[in-house]
Amino acid sequence: MDRTPLGPAPDGPAHDGPAHHGLPPAAPVADRAHDGPAAVERLRAVCLALPGVEERVSHGEPTWFAGAGRRARVFVMLADHHHDDRLAFWCPAAAGAQEFLVTEEPERFFRPPYVGHRGWIGVRLDVAPPLWERVEDLVSDAHALVTGPARRQKRTH
């Protein structure tokens, strides 16, 4: 998808394309054709380095599950074509993390559609440069949220 601004609207100010579910305009991006595949491969490596992880396609995107069989839970989902032209991933986050990150760095983080109301965070991989240490922390935290003791207790009660 072309990322060049559309310029002035016939009857209004310049804009960056259609509004996408209230998401802020896209921030300066890396060269997606060059960096996108490398970013996806690095995200894949981060996810698969965690214990008990399996990659499957879900909703047309690479998705990482923690656990096995019917008890497997999504902890990271690539978002390469959901409602906008951003390369990002979605993951569950600790209480309050979504609001904090979106407020502090709206060019990197957003509230994703469908799961944002449950505290999930959208993390852009196409903002140069991706902050891989933070990505690793968020992925690890998401994995712990779906596999941790609180999750196990919830299933047994």
C-alpha positions as CSV (number, residue, x, y, z in Angstrom):
1,M,0.0,0.0,0.0
2,D,1.3,3.5,-0.9
3,R,2.4,5.3,2.2
4,T,2.7,8.8,0.7
5,P,0.4,11.4,2.1
6,L,-2.7,12.1,0.0
7,G,-2.2,15.9,0.2
8,P,-4.9,18.5,0.6
9,A,-8.4,17.2,0.5
10,P,-10.6,19.1,-2.1
11,D,-12.4,20.9,0.7
12,G,-10.1,20.7,3.7
13,P,-6.7,20.3,5.2
14,A,-4.0,17.8,4.3
15,H,-4.7,14.3,5.6
16,D,-3.0,10.9,5.7
17,G,-5.8,8.8,4.3
18,P,-9.0,7.4,5.7
19,A,-9.6,7.3,9.5
20,H,-9.0,3.8,10.8
21,H,-11.2,3.1,13.9
22,G,-9.9,6.2,15.7
23,L,-6.3,5.3,15.4
24,P,-3.9,8.2,15.2
25,P,-2.3,9.0,11.8
26,A,0.7,6.8,10.9
27,A,4.0,7.8,12.3
28,P,7.2,7.9,10.2
29,V,7.8,4.4,9.1
30,A,10.7,2.2,8.2
31,D,11.0,0.9,4.7
32,R,8.4,-1.8,5.0
33,A,9.4,-3.7,1.9
34,H,13.0,-4.0,3.3
35,D,12.4,-4.1,7.0
36,G,9.0,-5.7,7.3
37,P,10.0,-9.4,6.7
38,A,13.0,-9.0,9.0
39,A,10.8,-7.5,11.7
40,V,8.3,-10.4,11.4
41,E,11.2,-13.0,11.6
42,R,12.6,-11.3,14.7
43,L,9.1,-11.3,16.3
44,R,8.7,-14.9,15.4
45,A,12.1,-15.8,17.0
46,V,11.2,-13.8,20.2
47,C,7.9,-15.7,20.5
48,L,9.2,-19.2,19.7
49,A,12.0,-18.8,22.3
50,L,9.4,-19.0,25.0
51,P,8.4,-22.4,26.5
52,G,5.4,-24.3,25.1
53,V,4.8,-22.0,22.1
54,E,3.3,-23.0,18.8
55,E,2.8,-20.8,15.7
56,R,-0.4,-21.1,13.7
57,V,-2.2,-19.0,11.2
58,S,-5.3,-17.4,12.8
59,H,-7.5,-14.8,11.0
60,G,-5.0,-14.9,8.1
61,E,-2.0,-13.8,10.3
62,P,0.8,-15.6,12.0
63,T,-0.3,-16.1,15.6
64,W,1.6,-17.5,18.6
65,F,-0.1,-19.8,21.1
66,A,1.1,-20.8,24.5
67,G,0.0,-24.2,25.7
68,A,-1.2,-27.3,23.9
69,G,-4.4,-28.4,22.2
70,R,-7.6,-26.9,23.2
71,R,-6.0,-25.1,26.2
72,A,-3.6,-23.2,24.0
73,R,-4.1,-19.4,24.3
74,V,-3.1,-16.7,21.9
75,F,-0.5,-14.4,23.3
76,V,0.8,-12.6,20.2
77,M,-1.0,-12.0,16.9
78,L,0.7,-10.3,13.9
79,A,-1.5,-7.5,12.5
80,D,-0.4,-6.8,9.0
81,H,-3.7,-6.0,7.3
82,H,-6.4,-5.3,10.0
83,H,-8.0,-2.0,9.1
84,D,-4.9,0.0,8.4
85,D,-1.6,-0.1,6.7
86,R,0.6,-0.6,9.8
87,L,2.8,-3.6,10.5
88,A,2.2,-4.4,14.2
89,F,1.4,-7.1,16.6
90,W,-1.3,-7.4,19.3
91,C,-0.8,-8.9,22.7
92,P,-2.5,-9.0,26.1
93,A,-1.0,-6.6,28.6
94,A,-1.0,-6.1,32.3
95,A,-3.7,-3.9,33.8
96,G,-3.1,-0.3,33.0
97,A,-0.2,-0.9,30.6
98,Q,-2.3,-0.2,27.5
99,E,-3.5,3.2,28.7
100,F,0.0,4.1,29.8
101,L,1.8,3.1,26.6
102,V,-0.7,4.6,24.3
103,T,-0.6,7.9,26.2
104,E,3.2,8.0,26.4
105,E,4.0,6.8,22.9
106,P,1.0,6.9,20.5
107,E,3.3,6.6,17.5
108,R,4.4,3.1,18.7
109,F,1.4,1.8,20.6
110,F,-2.3,1.7,20.0
111,R,-5.5,0.2,21.2
112,P,-6.3,-2.6,18.7
113,P,-9.7,-3.3,17.4
114,Y,-11.6,-6.4,18.7
115,V,-9.4,-7.0,21.7
116,G,-8.4,-3.5,22.9
117,H,-11.3,-3.3,25.2
118,R,-9.8,-6.3,27.0
119,G,-6.5,-4.5,27.7
120,W,-4.6,-5.8,24.7
121,I,-2.0,-3.5,23.2
122,G,-1.1,-2.9,19.6
123,V,2.7,-2.6,19.1
124,R,4.0,-1.1,15.8
125,L,6.9,-2.8,14.2
126,D,7.2,-0.3,11.3
127,V,8.2,2.7,13.3
128,A,11.9,3.1,12.9
129,P,13.7,1.7,14.8
130,P,11.6,-0.9,16.6
131,L,12.5,-1.0,20.3
132,W,13.3,-4.7,20.4
133,E,14.1,-4.8,24.2
134,R,10.6,-3.4,24.9
135,V,9.0,-5.8,22.3
136,E,10.7,-8.8,24.1
137,D,9.4,-7.6,27.5
138,L,5.9,-7.2,26.2
139,V,5.9,-10.6,24.5
140,S,7.3,-12.2,27.6
141,D,4.7,-10.5,29.8
142,A,1.9,-11.6,27.4
143,H,3.1,-15.2,27.6
144,A,3.1,-15.0,31.4
145,L,-0.4,-13.6,31.4
146,V,-1.8,-16.5,29.5
147,T,0.2,-19.2,31.2
148,G,0.8,-17.8,34.7
149,P,-0.6,-19.1,38.0
150,A,-3.6,-16.8,37.9
151,R,-4.7,-18.3,34.6
152,R,-4.3,-21.8,35.9
153,Q,-6.3,-21.0,39.0
154,K,-9.1,-19.4,36.9
155,R,-9.4,-22.7,34.9
156,T,-9.7,-24.9,38.0
157,H,-12.4,-22.9,39.7
